[in-house]
Amino acid sequence: MRRLSTTVAMVATLGLALTPATALAATSDEQTPADRAAAYGSPRWQTQYEQNLRAEIDPAHPVQWMRDFGRTPSHVGTPGNARSLEAEVAALKKAGLEVEVDTYQVLATKPKSISVRQTAPVERDLAVVEDDVDMAPEDLPIAYNAYSPAGSVSGEIVYVNYGRPQDFAELERRGVSVEGKIALARYGQNFRGVKPDQAAKAGAIGMIMFSDPSDDGFVRGDTFPDGPWRPDDGIQRGSVLRLWDRPGDPLTPGTPSKPGVPRIDESEATTFAKIPVTPISSREARKLLSTLTGPAVPEEWQGGHDFRYRFGGGETSVKLDLDIDRTQIDVNNVIATIPGTDPDAGYVLVGGHRDTWSAGAVDNKSGWISTMELARALGGLYRDGWQPRRTIVLAGWDGEEYGLLGATEYAENHAQKLKDGALAYLNMDGTAGTRFGASSVPSLDDEIRSVADEVDSPTGKGSVGSAWRAAAEGTPTIGRLGSGSDYTAFLQHVGVPAAGIGFSSTGTVYHSLYDTVEYLEKFSDPGLKGVAAAAEVSGSLALRLANADILPMKYSAYASDVRTRLEAMKKDAPAGASLQTTLDAAAAWGSATRRLEARGARLAAGGLTSGERPEAAKINEAILAQERALLTPDGLPGRPWFKHQVWAPGQTTGYAVLPLPALAEATEAGDRAAFDKAAADLTRSLKNATALAEDVLDD
């Protein structure tokens, strides 16, 4: 489909005498940017802009881009990543966009050799790469875990299920020790970096992680190339950086990794895994599991292989030799900008990571190509004279797979600018498929649901919203943001409202060499319709935020969410502790923001007059400040990089969100003093947010 923004279409649709481009040309010498925005910023114009964007987005471009550079591995710091960078920048420049490459120098790990050798009851080397390898060695087909320490360790194997705290507690209860041994854990249920952390606390000297067929292999269905599930030789790579402490460069906590910035010594870095850890496939894990002795595991620990799993710890031994260098590498973010007519009105960010573990067609060439297609479409409309009121910044982040490196360094580098003007960050990490999913802060829920109803489903039947509701058999849940993708620094360190937008499909070959264009086109997203639909959803949401007279974030819904969580937490509070003052503050916040939103809605009904714009600006300023007010300057207890008091990753889950984290952790510890301090800090922030709203209402 092509753009609708010809003079005839504009006049017929909106009743205007001039197109935006013509109006700009006729008035640019006499009017300010804000005046020009007001001239064609009516609600009908905003709706038409979104419709034009959706008409401009075309799956043909993502299909071609995926075939042009989707086959190139983009592993951070490799020649493949550099080739992808060159191709991606060239494609965006060819589309007429101004493109900046934003570079940081970070400490990373690079494997020289990885060896896993079973030493008893039989001796054999286990494979550390898939069978079908057609990539050059320089592009790193070997499987390993980023930020594992190097080392050579030998010991007996103990099977530890998913390596969760409750799994190690069960081992202790049964008298099965991992002290001085090598833990064998299956992927799933928590972030992979948590598993070796818990194993080290239990005394293990090393860890092997594997993909069990009951979780993502032949037990679930046909495996690639016959079906969408992981083949038995597929290996899940991944970082084991301690993301729940902080993401980004291990040597520059809280500051950007630029030349001249002080770096701590490597010996002081706290975010590396504590013991050597490496991944293997389901097939190779079978060789270890089948020789384990000892008592049988409980039924819930049983995996998908056709024999009884046992705890081990007696006759099966293994030796890990991990030769891994620590080295400085460049991470290269790609930044394109669509300038707004009012540079003082803030900006919206949209992004997805451009680095991969292998070819990475699903994770995350899909999300990055969605971002590129959105950039191309917005750029085309911009050249036709369609210009958002607020600037839209589109980004491809590098180094996400190693620990959210590029996005974190960018956020730390631009922290003050983000606090001053960033309205929201919209993330696309995995957009290949037909099943829509979203996570966000509560203030964006309504707009996500609204936009989903405006975009055609990639299934070809109804809207994204209607398909979403049908799959949920009712109102679908919008998730909350923990960590594991590039929104982390924007929301939880800087206080920028965030959302994750994506599509998925049945099956996975996650982080293996089988995440290829062929896999995506056959199983995940034939025709890349989901990739295009994600660009439409995120693009429509970005335009809604960029063009709205009154920012459409609903902090009254946020307050309601917080109150519900506080109420649920009351019953488990430490003895003698009370949340009533905090609940009262949350109720007052909800009341103030409801009145602020009502005032904004009345003001914006039918579009603003020039005389109403100063009041609208004050309302928008108050709305923009709400998320920032939820930060605490000192950060969360024990992990000061994380500053958001409502959302953080759990320290024993790593990815999954832990709402009201300081209160939740104090509750679990039974620490009355820590609980009272967390409640007082949150109460103070809620009162500050309330005052920001009331100051405008009292004018």
C-alpha positions, 0 to 999 in steps of 0.5 A: 500500500502507498501513502494517502497524503496527496493534496486531493486526499487531504482536501477530500478527507479533512476539508483543508485547503492545503496539505501540511507540506504546502502549509509549512511552505506558506507559513514557515517564515511567519509562524513558530513551530508550535503555531504550525503544529496547531494549524493542522493538529486537529483530532481529525488530522491526528487520526489521518496521520495514524491511518496514513502511517498504517497504509505506508507500512508494507510487509514487502520491505521487511521481507526484503530486508530480512533476506538482504541482511537477516542471514548475517549473524550480528553477534556483538563485537564480531565481523558479522555485527559490523557487516550488519551495521553497514547494511542496516545503515545503508538501508535506512539512508537509502530510505532518506533518513538521517542516521547516527551511529552511537558507539560505546566501549564496553567490557565483554567476554569472548570464548577462545575454546569451550570443552565439556568432557564427561569423565565417569562412568564413561569418557567422552567429549560433549558437543558444544555447537549444533550439527548444522553449522554454516557460519564462519568461525569468526562469527562465533557459532560456539555455544557459551554463556557471556560473562561466565568466568573462565576456568577449569573445574572437575567434579561430580554432577548433581541434577538441580532441576531449574536451579531456583531457590526452592530447588536448592532448598529441596535438595538440602531437605533431602540431604543432597549436597552440591558442595564442591560439585557441578550443578546440572540445571535445565533452562526455564522458570527463571533468568539463566543468570540466576541459576549459577548464582544460586548454585554458587550460594549452595557451594557448587564449583560449576554449572551446566545448563541444558534445554529439556525436551519437555520445555521446548523440544520433541515432547512439545511437537515436531522439531525443526526442520519438520516443526517449530520446536528445538531440535535435540542438538539445539543449544541455548546461548545467553548471558549470565550477567547479574542483570538484577544488580544492574545491566550494562558495562560491568566497569562503568556502573551508572555512567556511560562507557565513553573514552575518558570515563573512569572505569572500576578495576575488573576485580571490583566488578560485581555483575559477572557470574561467580562460577564457570557455567556453560550450555549444552543441548538436550541430546548431550544432556541425555548422556549425563542424565542417563548415567546419574545414580541416586534417588529418583527425583520428584515427579515435578522435576522429571523432564522429557527423556524416556528414563527416570531422572535421578539426583546423582552426586555419585558416579557421574563426573564431568570436566569443564574447560572454559577458555574465555577472554575479557576484552573491550569491544565497541557496541554500536547503536543505530539512531534515526530521528523524525523531527517534530514541529515543536522541539520543546514538547518532548520526544518519543523513543521506539527501539529494538535490539539489532545484535543477535546470538547467531543469525537471530531472525526471530530474536531480534532481527524481527523487532529491529526490522519492525523498527526500521520499517516504522522509521522508513514509513515515518520518513516517507510521510515526513518527506510528504509534509507529515510532521509529528508535533513531538520528535520521534527517535528510532533506535537499534540497540547493540549488545542487548544479548550480552546484558542490555549494553547499548541501551543502558549506556545510551540511557546513562549517557543521555539521562538528563535529556531523557528526564527532561523530555522523554515521553515514553520508550516503546520496545520491540523484542521479538515481533515474528508471529500472529499472537499479540502480546504487550507489557507496560506501565499501567498508564499506557494500558488504555492506549495500547488496547485502543491502538490494537483495535485499529491495526489489522491482525496478521492473521487476516481476520479482524483487528489485532485487538479482537484476535488478542481478546479471542485468544484470551477469551475475554480481556487480555492481560497486559504484563508488567516490566521486570527486566531482560530487554532494553526498556530496563534502563529507561524505566527503572533507572531514568523513569521513562514510561515504557512498553513492550510490543510484540508478536509470537508463534508456536515453538522456539529455537531461541538463541540457537543456530537454528534461529534463521530466516528459513525458520522464521519464514516457514514457522514463525511469521510467513510473509513477515505480517507480524513484523509489519503489524508490530510496526503499525502498533508501535508506530500508531502508539508513538504518533498518538503520544507525539501528536496528542494535545494532552498526553494520554497517559492515565496515572489514575489507572497507575494509582489504582494498580498500586493501591491494589498491590498494597492492599494485597501486601498488607496481610504479609507485612512484618509484625507491627508494620502498617501500610495505611499511610502509604495507601492513603497517599496512593488514594490521594494520588489517584484522586488528583490524577483523575481530576488532572485527566478530566481537566485535560480531556475537557480542554482538548475536546475538539482540539486546542485553541492557541489561547489554551495551549499554555494551560495544556503545556502545564498539564502535560508537564505534570503528566510527564513528571509522574513516572519520574516521581516514582524513583528514589534517588538512593536506589533500591536496597542493595542495588542502587542502580535500580531506582524505580519503587514500583517495578524491578526484576526479582533478585531470584527470577531475574526477568520476571517483575517484582512489584513494589520491590523494596516492600516485597523484599523486606516482607520476605525477610521479615525486616520491620525496619526495612519495611518501614523505610520502604513504605516511607520512601514510597509514601513520599514519592506518591505525595510528590506525584500528587503535588505535581498534579495538584499544583496545576489544578490549583492554578 
